Amino acid sequence: MRSFPLLLTGAAFVAALSTNLPAASHLKDAATGDPKLRSVGAMSFGPGGLLLVTEPRHAAIVAIETGDTGPVQKLKQRVDNVGALLAARLGAPEGGVTIADMAVNPASGKIYLSLTRKPDNAALIVVVTADGQAAPLDYAKAKHARVSLPAADTARVGSVSDVAFAGDRVLAAGSSNEEFSSKIFTLSLPLPHGGSAVPVSAETYHVAHGKWETKAPITSFVPMEENGKHYVVGSFACTPIAKFELDDLKPNAQVKGTSVVELGSGNRPLDMFTYEKDGKQWLVTHTQRFHQNLFGPSKYWGARVAMSHIQVRDEAKVNQKAVRRDVKQPKGPDGIEIVDSLFGAVHVDKLSNTEVVVLREQGTALTLEIAPLP
Protein backbone atom coordinates (compact mmCIF):
# COMPACT_ATOMS: atom_id res chain seq x y z
CA MET A 1 0.00 0.00 0.00
CA ARG A 2 1.33 3.40 -0.94
CA SER A 3 2.18 5.69 1.96
CA PHE A 4 1.08 9.33 2.13
CA PRO A 5 2.41 12.49 3.76
CA LEU A 6 0.37 14.21 6.46
CA LEU A 7 -1.49 16.38 3.96
CA LEU A 8 -1.72 15.89 0.22
CA THR A 9 -4.04 17.81 -2.06
CA GLY A 10 -5.03 18.40 -5.67
CA ALA A 11 -2.54 17.41 -8.38
CA ALA A 12 -0.10 16.00 -5.82
CA PHE A 13 -2.83 13.62 -4.61
CA VAL A 14 -3.40 12.45 -8.18
CA ALA A 15 0.31 12.01 -8.86
CA ALA A 16 1.05 10.11 -5.67
CA LEU A 17 -1.67 7.56 -6.34
CA SER A 18 -0.98 7.24 -10.07
CA THR A 19 2.77 7.43 -10.64
CA ASN A 20 3.11 3.80 -11.71
CA LEU A 21 -0.07 3.65 -13.77
CA PRO A 22 -0.15 4.62 -17.46
CA ALA A 23 -3.26 6.44 -18.65
CA ALA A 24 -4.38 3.37 -20.63
CA SER A 25 -4.85 1.35 -17.43
CA HIS A 26 -7.60 3.71 -16.29
CA LEU A 27 -10.02 2.77 -19.11
CA LYS A 28 -11.84 -0.52 -19.70
CA ASP A 29 -13.24 -1.68 -23.05
CA ALA A 30 -12.32 1.75 -24.44
CA ALA A 31 -13.44 2.91 -27.88
CA THR A 32 -11.03 4.59 -30.31
CA GLY A 33 -11.63 7.73 -32.34
CA ASP A 34 -14.02 10.65 -32.09
CA PRO A 35 -16.12 10.39 -28.88
CA LYS A 36 -18.75 12.60 -30.56
CA LEU A 37 -19.26 14.82 -27.54
CA ARG A 38 -22.92 15.77 -27.19
CA SER A 39 -22.35 18.70 -24.82
CA VAL A 40 -19.32 19.99 -22.93
CA GLY A 41 -18.79 21.55 -19.53
CA ALA A 42 -16.25 21.18 -16.74
CA MET A 43 -12.94 19.44 -17.44
CA SER A 44 -9.88 18.26 -15.51
CA PHE A 45 -6.80 16.14 -16.05
CA GLY A 46 -5.75 12.84 -14.56
CA PRO A 47 -2.37 11.13 -14.99
CA GLY A 48 -0.65 10.65 -18.33
CA GLY A 49 -2.68 13.24 -20.23
CA LEU A 50 -6.02 11.61 -19.37
CA LEU A 51 -8.68 14.28 -19.92
CA LEU A 52 -12.01 14.10 -18.07
CA VAL A 53 -14.87 15.97 -19.75
CA THR A 54 -18.43 16.42 -18.48
CA GLU A 55 -21.44 16.16 -20.77
CA PRO A 56 -23.66 18.34 -18.56
CA ARG A 57 -26.84 18.07 -20.62
CA HIS A 58 -26.51 14.31 -20.95
CA ALA A 59 -25.40 13.33 -17.41
CA ALA A 60 -22.16 11.65 -18.42
CA ILE A 61 -18.40 11.80 -18.06
CA VAL A 62 -16.09 11.12 -21.01
CA ALA A 63 -12.46 10.16 -20.32
CA ILE A 64 -10.10 10.73 -23.26
CA GLU A 65 -6.50 9.55 -23.62
CA THR A 66 -5.04 12.63 -25.28
CA GLY A 67 -1.50 11.24 -25.64
CA ASP A 68 -0.32 14.69 -24.52
CA THR A 69 2.45 13.77 -22.09
CA GLY A 70 4.93 16.63 -22.38
CA PRO A 71 7.46 18.05 -22.00
CA VAL A 72 6.04 21.11 -20.23
CA GLN A 73 6.03 24.31 -22.29
CA LYS A 74 4.00 27.13 -20.84
CA LEU A 75 2.27 29.89 -22.80
CA LYS A 76 4.93 32.30 -24.07
CA GLN A 77 2.87 35.49 -24.15
CA ARG A 78 -0.64 36.77 -23.60
CA VAL A 79 -3.24 35.88 -26.24
CA ASP A 80 -5.62 38.77 -26.91
CA ASN A 81 -9.21 38.45 -28.11
CA VAL A 82 -9.44 34.69 -27.60
CA GLY A 83 -13.00 34.60 -28.92
CA ALA A 84 -11.97 36.01 -32.30
CA LEU A 85 -9.03 33.59 -32.50
CA LEU A 86 -11.27 30.59 -31.83
CA ALA A 87 -14.03 31.75 -34.17
CA ALA A 88 -11.55 32.18 -37.02
CA ARG A 89 -9.94 28.81 -36.35
CA LEU A 90 -13.25 26.97 -36.11
CA GLY A 91 -15.08 28.70 -38.95
CA ALA A 92 -17.61 30.31 -36.64
CA PRO A 93 -19.16 33.78 -36.97
CA GLU A 94 -18.02 36.61 -34.71
CA GLY A 95 -19.28 35.88 -31.22
CA GLY A 96 -20.10 32.32 -32.30
CA VAL A 97 -17.97 30.52 -29.71
CA THR A 98 -19.03 29.98 -26.08
CA ILE A 99 -16.34 28.70 -23.73
CA ALA A 100 -17.58 26.38 -20.97
CA ASP A 101 -14.34 25.59 -19.13
CA MET A 102 -10.55 25.61 -19.26
CA ALA A 103 -8.06 23.00 -18.02
CA VAL A 104 -4.25 23.01 -18.08
CA ASN A 105 -2.54 19.68 -18.74
CA PRO A 106 0.12 19.48 -16.00
CA ALA A 107 2.13 17.06 -18.15
CA SER A 108 2.59 19.52 -21.03
CA GLY A 109 1.39 22.99 -20.03
CA LYS A 110 -1.03 23.01 -22.97
CA ILE A 111 -4.36 24.73 -22.37
CA TYR A 112 -7.60 22.92 -23.17
CA LEU A 113 -10.90 24.74 -23.74
CA SER A 114 -14.32 23.09 -23.83
CA LEU A 115 -16.68 25.12 -26.00
CA THR A 116 -19.77 25.23 -28.16
CA ARG A 117 -19.64 26.56 -31.73
CA LYS A 118 -22.46 28.32 -33.52
CA PRO A 119 -24.49 27.90 -35.64
CA ASP A 120 -24.24 24.06 -35.54
CA ASN A 121 -23.98 23.82 -31.72
CA ALA A 122 -20.98 21.52 -32.06
CA ALA A 123 -19.39 20.52 -28.73
CA LEU A 124 -15.62 20.78 -29.12
CA ILE A 125 -12.33 20.57 -27.22
CA VAL A 126 -9.69 23.03 -28.47
CA VAL A 127 -6.01 22.93 -27.50
CA VAL A 128 -3.91 26.10 -27.18
CA THR A 129 -0.15 25.56 -27.43
CA ALA A 130 2.74 27.55 -25.98
CA ASP A 131 2.95 29.77 -29.08
CA GLY A 132 -0.72 30.76 -28.77
CA GLN A 133 -1.97 28.63 -31.65
CA ALA A 134 -5.34 26.90 -31.29
CA ALA A 135 -6.63 23.69 -32.88
CA PRO A 136 -9.35 21.12 -32.14
CA LEU A 137 -8.20 18.08 -30.18
CA ASP A 138 -7.16 15.29 -32.58
CA TYR A 139 -9.21 12.18 -31.81
CA ALA A 140 -7.80 9.98 -34.61
CA LYS A 141 -5.95 7.59 -32.26
CA ALA A 142 -7.48 8.64 -28.97
CA LYS A 143 -9.10 6.01 -26.78
CA HIS A 144 -12.08 7.06 -24.73
CA ALA A 145 -14.72 5.81 -22.32
CA ARG A 146 -18.14 7.28 -21.58
CA VAL A 147 -19.73 6.65 -18.16
CA SER A 148 -23.27 7.73 -17.29
CA LEU A 149 -24.31 9.49 -14.08
CA PRO A 150 -27.58 7.99 -12.84
CA ALA A 151 -30.25 9.22 -10.44
CA ALA A 152 -33.08 7.30 -8.82
CA ASP A 153 -35.42 5.28 -11.06
CA THR A 154 -37.98 8.07 -11.28
CA ALA A 155 -35.52 10.98 -11.26
CA ARG A 156 -33.03 12.55 -13.61
CA VAL A 157 -29.69 14.33 -13.30
CA GLY A 158 -30.14 17.93 -14.41
CA SER A 159 -26.60 19.29 -14.12
CA VAL A 160 -22.99 18.17 -13.82
CA SER A 161 -20.81 20.85 -12.26
CA ASP A 162 -17.32 19.36 -11.82
CA VAL A 163 -15.19 16.25 -12.29
CA ALA A 164 -11.77 15.21 -10.96
CA PHE A 165 -9.45 12.23 -10.72
CA ALA A 166 -9.12 11.13 -7.09
CA GLY A 167 -6.53 8.36 -7.00
CA ASP A 168 -8.50 5.12 -6.92
CA ARG A 169 -11.61 6.64 -8.48
CA VAL A 170 -13.07 9.53 -10.44
CA LEU A 171 -15.49 11.88 -8.69
CA ALA A 172 -18.16 14.09 -10.23
CA ALA A 173 -20.64 16.55 -8.73
CA GLY A 174 -24.05 17.69 -9.87
CA SER A 175 -27.73 17.77 -9.03
CA SER A 176 -30.93 15.84 -9.72
CA ASN A 177 -34.62 16.56 -9.30
CA GLU A 178 -34.86 14.40 -6.16
CA GLU A 179 -35.47 15.73 -2.64
CA PHE A 180 -31.76 15.21 -1.93
CA SER A 181 -30.78 16.83 -5.21
CA SER A 182 -27.12 17.57 -4.37
CA LYS A 183 -25.14 14.63 -5.73
CA ILE A 184 -21.60 13.28 -5.56
CA PHE A 185 -20.90 10.53 -8.10
CA THR A 186 -18.12 7.98 -7.68
CA LEU A 187 -16.71 6.18 -10.71
CA SER A 188 -14.53 3.14 -10.05
CA LEU A 189 -11.30 2.57 -11.97
CA PRO A 190 -10.76 1.44 -14.61
CA LEU A 191 -13.56 3.52 -16.14
CA PRO A 192 -15.77 1.11 -18.11
CA HIS A 193 -16.94 2.40 -21.48
CA GLY A 194 -20.74 2.27 -21.33
CA GLY A 195 -20.71 1.87 -17.55
CA SER A 196 -22.46 3.79 -14.81
CA ALA A 197 -21.37 5.76 -11.74
CA VAL A 198 -22.57 5.36 -8.14
CA PRO A 199 -24.75 8.27 -6.90
CA VAL A 200 -24.49 9.63 -3.36
CA SER A 201 -26.80 12.29 -1.90
CA ALA A 202 -25.07 15.15 -0.06
CA GLU A 203 -26.28 17.50 2.66
CA THR A 204 -24.31 20.60 3.64
CA TYR A 205 -24.60 23.28 6.29
CA HIS A 206 -24.76 26.68 4.58
CA VAL A 207 -23.29 29.05 7.14
CA ALA A 208 -24.62 32.23 5.51
CA HIS A 209 -28.15 30.77 5.36
CA GLY A 210 -28.02 29.26 8.85
CA LYS A 211 -29.40 25.86 7.84
CA TRP A 212 -28.64 22.43 6.40
CA GLU A 213 -29.40 22.19 2.68
CA THR A 214 -29.77 19.33 0.21
CA LYS A 215 -30.51 21.30 -2.98
CA ALA A 216 -27.33 23.24 -3.81
CA PRO A 217 -24.71 21.01 -5.48
CA ILE A 218 -20.96 21.22 -5.15
CA THR A 219 -19.85 23.55 -7.95
CA SER A 220 -16.09 22.92 -7.72
CA PHE A 221 -13.95 20.55 -5.67
CA VAL A 222 -10.53 18.99 -5.09
CA PRO A 223 -9.50 15.67 -3.52
CA MET A 224 -7.52 15.78 -0.26
CA GLU A 225 -5.73 13.35 2.04
CA GLU A 226 -5.35 14.26 5.70
CA ASN A 227 -3.98 12.09 8.52
CA GLY A 228 -4.56 8.92 6.51
CA LYS A 229 -8.13 9.79 5.55
CA HIS A 230 -9.26 10.77 2.06
CA TYR A 231 -11.72 13.59 1.43
CA VAL A 232 -13.36 15.61 -1.29
CA VAL A 233 -13.34 19.33 -0.46
CA GLY A 234 -16.06 21.22 -2.28
CA SER A 235 -17.30 24.77 -2.63
CA PHE A 236 -20.98 25.67 -2.92
CA ALA A 237 -22.94 28.72 -3.99
CA CYS A 238 -23.27 31.34 -1.23
CA THR A 239 -20.32 30.14 -0.41
CA PRO A 240 -19.46 27.43 2.14
CA ILE A 241 -16.43 25.21 1.73
CA ALA A 242 -17.14 21.71 3.06
CA LYS A 243 -15.41 18.35 3.12
CA PHE A 244 -16.76 14.83 2.75
CA GLU A 245 -14.90 11.67 3.69
CA LEU A 246 -14.48 9.39 0.67
CA ASP A 247 -15.15 6.23 2.72
CA ASP A 248 -18.67 7.58 3.36
CA LEU A 249 -19.48 7.80 -0.35
CA LYS A 250 -21.26 4.48 -0.69
CA PRO A 251 -24.01 3.50 -3.16
CA ASN A 252 -27.19 5.51 -2.61
CA ALA A 253 -25.94 6.84 0.73
CA GLN A 254 -27.02 10.17 2.20
CA VAL A 255 -23.95 11.92 3.60
CA LYS A 256 -23.44 15.12 5.58
CA GLY A 257 -20.47 17.32 4.80
CA THR A 258 -18.48 19.28 7.34
CA SER A 259 -18.54 23.01 6.53
CA VAL A 260 -15.20 24.54 7.54
CA VAL A 261 -15.15 28.00 5.89
CA GLU A 262 -17.74 30.55 4.77
CA LEU A 263 -16.49 32.92 2.02
CA GLY A 264 -19.65 35.04 2.00
CA SER A 265 -23.10 34.89 0.43
CA GLY A 266 -23.81 36.13 -3.07
CA ASN A 267 -21.08 34.15 -4.83
CA ARG A 268 -20.98 31.22 -7.24
CA PRO A 269 -17.72 29.18 -7.14
CA LEU A 270 -16.19 28.42 -10.53
CA ASP A 271 -12.79 26.78 -10.01
CA MET A 272 -10.78 25.32 -7.16
CA PHE A 273 -7.16 24.21 -6.79
CA THR A 274 -4.40 23.91 -4.20
CA TYR A 275 -0.79 25.00 -4.15
CA GLU A 276 2.20 25.19 -1.82
CA LYS A 277 4.49 28.16 -1.20
CA ASP A 278 7.21 28.64 1.40
CA GLY A 279 6.19 25.39 3.07
CA LYS A 280 2.54 26.45 3.48
CA GLN A 281 -0.38 24.93 1.61
CA TRP A 282 -3.32 26.93 0.30
CA LEU A 283 -6.73 26.18 -1.16
CA VAL A 284 -7.88 28.67 -3.81
CA THR A 285 -11.54 29.14 -4.68
CA HIS A 286 -12.32 31.27 -7.74
CA THR A 287 -15.86 32.67 -7.85
CA GLN A 288 -18.37 34.87 -9.64
CA ARG A 289 -20.21 37.38 -7.46
CA PHE A 290 -23.87 37.96 -8.30
CA HIS A 291 -24.37 40.85 -5.86
CA GLN A 292 -22.50 44.16 -5.71
CA ASN A 293 -18.78 43.57 -5.26
CA LEU A 294 -17.56 45.37 -2.13
CA PHE A 295 -13.92 44.42 -2.34
CA GLY A 296 -12.61 44.65 -5.91
CA PRO A 297 -12.97 45.80 -9.53
CA SER A 298 -14.71 42.76 -11.01
CA LYS A 299 -17.51 40.30 -10.29
CA TYR A 300 -14.91 37.58 -10.91
CA TRP A 301 -12.56 37.16 -7.96
CA GLY A 302 -10.72 34.53 -5.93
CA ALA A 303 -9.64 33.91 -2.35
CA ARG A 304 -7.00 31.67 -0.88
CA VAL A 305 -7.57 29.79 2.37
CA ALA A 306 -4.81 28.33 4.53
CA MET A 307 -5.17 24.55 4.71
CA SER A 308 -5.24 24.78 8.50
CA HIS A 309 -8.82 26.04 8.13
CA ILE A 310 -9.72 23.03 5.96
CA GLN A 311 -8.08 20.52 8.30
CA VAL A 312 -9.99 21.69 11.38
CA ARG A 313 -11.89 18.94 13.26
CA ASP A 314 -12.95 20.89 16.35
CA GLU A 315 -16.77 20.80 16.57
CA ALA A 316 -16.67 24.36 17.92
CA LYS A 317 -15.15 25.56 14.61
CA VAL A 318 -17.26 23.80 11.95
CA ASN A 319 -20.77 24.00 10.48
CA GLN A 320 -22.74 26.58 12.50
CA LYS A 321 -19.49 27.97 13.93
CA ALA A 322 -17.30 27.72 10.83
CA VAL A 323 -14.87 30.57 10.24
CA ARG A 324 -16.27 33.41 8.11
CA ARG A 325 -14.35 35.63 5.71
CA ASP A 326 -14.60 39.37 6.36
CA VAL A 327 -16.54 40.22 3.18
CA LYS A 328 -15.67 43.93 3.33
CA GLN A 329 -11.91 43.47 3.62
CA PRO A 330 -9.20 42.00 1.36
CA LYS A 331 -7.90 39.91 4.29
CA GLY A 332 -9.35 38.32 7.36
CA PRO A 333 -9.62 36.40 9.46
CA ASP A 334 -6.01 35.21 9.54
CA GLY A 335 -5.30 32.73 6.75
CA ILE A 336 -8.02 33.93 4.35
CA GLU A 337 -7.27 36.61 1.75
CA ILE A 338 -8.17 37.87 -1.73
CA VAL A 339 -5.91 36.83 -4.64
CA ASP A 340 -5.51 40.02 -6.68
CA SER A 341 -4.33 38.23 -9.83
CA LEU A 342 -7.75 36.53 -10.13
CA PHE A 343 -9.85 39.67 -10.49
CA GLY A 344 -11.57 39.45 -13.87
CA ALA A 345 -10.74 35.77 -14.32
CA VAL A 346 -13.60 33.95 -16.06
CA HIS A 347 -11.73 30.64 -15.80
CA VAL A 348 -8.51 29.75 -14.02
CA ASP A 349 -6.38 26.63 -13.61
CA LYS A 350 -3.11 25.94 -11.86
CA LEU A 351 0.08 25.73 -13.93
CA SER A 352 2.56 25.36 -11.04
CA ASN A 353 2.99 26.36 -7.41
CA THR A 354 3.90 29.86 -8.59
CA GLU A 355 1.63 30.47 -11.61
CA VAL A 356 -1.89 30.01 -12.93
CA VAL A 357 -3.39 30.22 -16.41
CA VAL A 358 -6.19 32.79 -16.52
CA LEU A 359 -8.90 33.40 -19.10
CA ARG A 360 -9.69 37.00 -18.22
CA GLU A 361 -12.27 39.61 -19.12
CA GLN A 362 -10.62 42.53 -20.91
CA GLY A 363 -13.34 44.97 -21.85
CA THR A 364 -15.70 43.06 -24.13
CA ALA A 365 -13.07 40.48 -25.09
CA LEU A 366 -11.21 37.66 -23.33
CA THR A 367 -7.45 37.32 -22.92
CA LEU A 368 -5.49 34.17 -22.11
CA GLU A 369 -2.45 34.74 -19.92
CA ILE A 370 -0.23 33.46 -17.15
CA ALA A 371 -0.56 35.17 -13.76
CA PRO A 372 1.45 34.87 -10.53
CA LEU A 373 0.26 33.22 -7.32
CA PRO A 374 0.92 35.15 -4.09
Secondary structure as the mmCIF struct_conf table of DSSP 4:
data_model
#
loop_
_struct_conf.conf_type_id
_struct_conf.id
_struct_conf.beg_label_comp_id
_struct_conf.beg_label_asym_id
_struct_conf.beg_label_seq_id
_struct_conf.end_label_comp_id
_struct_conf.end_label_asym_id
_struct_conf.end_label_seq_id
BEND BEND1 LEU A 6 LEU A 6
STRN STRN1 LEU A 7 THR A 9
HELX_RH_AL_P HELX_RH_AL_P1 GLY A 10 SER A 18
TURN_TY1_P TURN_TY1_P1 THR A 19 ASN A 20
HELX_RH_3T_P HELX_RH_3T_P1 ALA A 23 HIS A 26
STRN STRN2 LEU A 27 LYS A 28
BEND BEND2 ASP A 29 ASP A 29
STRN STRN3 ALA A 31 THR A 32
BEND BEND3 GLY A 33 GLY A 33
BEND BEND4 ARG A 38 ARG A 38
STRN STRN4 MET A 43 PHE A 45
HELX_RH_3T_P HELX_RH_3T_P2 PRO A 47 GLY A 49
STRN STRN5 LEU A 50 GLU A 55
TURN_TY1_P TURN_TY1_P2 PRO A 56 ALA A 59
STRN STRN6 ALA A 60 GLU A 65
BEND BEND5 GLN A 77 GLN A 77
STRN STRN7 VAL A 79 VAL A 79
HELX_RH_AL_P HELX_RH_AL_P2 VAL A 82 LEU A 90
TURN_TY1_P TURN_TY1_P3 GLY A 91 GLY A 91
HELX_LH_PP_P HELX_LH_PP_P1 ALA A 92 PRO A 93
TURN_TY1_P TURN_TY1_P4 GLU A 94 GLY A 95
STRN STRN8 VAL A 97 VAL A 104
TURN_TY1_P TURN_TY1_P5 PRO A 106 SER A 108
STRN STRN9 ILE A 111 ARG A 117
TURN_TY1_P TURN_TY1_P6 LYS A 118 ASN A 121
STRN STRN10 ALA A 122 VAL A 128
TURN_TY1_P TURN_TY1_P7 ALA A 130 ASP A 131
BEND BEND6 GLY A 132 GLY A 132
STRN STRN11 ALA A 134 PRO A 136
TURN_TY1_P TURN_TY1_P8 ALA A 140 LYS A 141
STRN STRN12 LYS A 143 SER A 148
TURN_TY1_P TURN_TY1_P9 ASP A 153 THR A 154
STRN STRN13 VAL A 157 PHE A 165
BEND BEND7 GLY A 167 ASP A 168
STRN STRN14 ARG A 169 SER A 176
BEND BEND8 ASN A 177 PHE A 180
STRN STRN15 SER A 182 SER A 188
BEND BEND9 LEU A 189 PRO A 190
STRN STRN16 LEU A 191 PRO A 192
TURN_TY1_P TURN_TY1_P10 HIS A 193 GLY A 194
STRN STRN17 SER A 196 SER A 196
HELX_LH_PP_P HELX_LH_PP_P2 ALA A 197 ALA A 197
STRN STRN18 VAL A 198 HIS A 206
TURN_TY1_P TURN_TY1_P11 VAL A 207 GLY A 210
STRN STRN19 LYS A 211 GLU A 213
BEND BEND10 THR A 214 ALA A 216
HELX_LH_PP_P HELX_LH_PP_P3 PRO A 217 ILE A 218
STRN STRN20 SER A 220 GLU A 226
TURN_TY1_P TURN_TY1_P12 ASN A 227 GLY A 228
STRN STRN21 LYS A 229 SER A 235
TURN_TY1_P TURN_TY1_P13 ALA A 237 CYS A 238
STRN STRN22 PRO A 240 GLU A 245
HELX_RH_3T_P HELX_RH_3T_P3 LEU A 246 ASP A 248
TURN_TY1_P TURN_TY1_P14 PRO A 251 ASN A 252
STRN STRN23 GLN A 254 LYS A 256
STRN STRN24 THR A 258 GLU A 262
BEND BEND11 SER A 265 GLY A 266
STRN STRN25 ASN A 267 LYS A 277
TURN_TY1_P TURN_TY1_P15 ASP A 278 GLY A 279
STRN STRN26 LYS A 280 ARG A 289
BEND BEND12 PHE A 290 HIS A 291
BEND BEND13 LEU A 294 LYS A 299
STRN STRN27 TYR A 300 ALA A 306
HELX_RH_AL_P HELX_RH_AL_P3 MET A 307 GLN A 311
HELX_RH_3T_P HELX_RH_3T_P4 GLU A 315 LYS A 317
BEND BEND14 VAL A 318 VAL A 318
HELX_RH_3T_P HELX_RH_3T_P5 ASN A 319 LYS A 321
STRN STRN28 VAL A 323 ARG A 324
TURN_TY1_P TURN_TY1_P16 VAL A 327 LYS A 328
BEND BEND15 GLN A 329 PRO A 330
STRN STRN29 LYS A 331 LYS A 331
BEND BEND16 PRO A 333 PRO A 333
TURN_TY1_P TURN_TY1_P17 ASP A 334 GLY A 335
STRN STRN30 ILE A 336 ILE A 338
HELX_RH_3T_P HELX_RH_3T_P6 ASP A 340 LEU A 342
TURN_TY1_P TURN_TY1_P18 PHE A 343 GLY A 344
STRN STRN31 ALA A 345 LYS A 350
BEND BEND17 SER A 352 THR A 354
STRN STRN32 GLU A 355 GLN A 362
TURN_TY1_P TURN_TY1_P19 GLY A 363 THR A 364
STRN STRN33 ALA A 365 PRO A 372
#
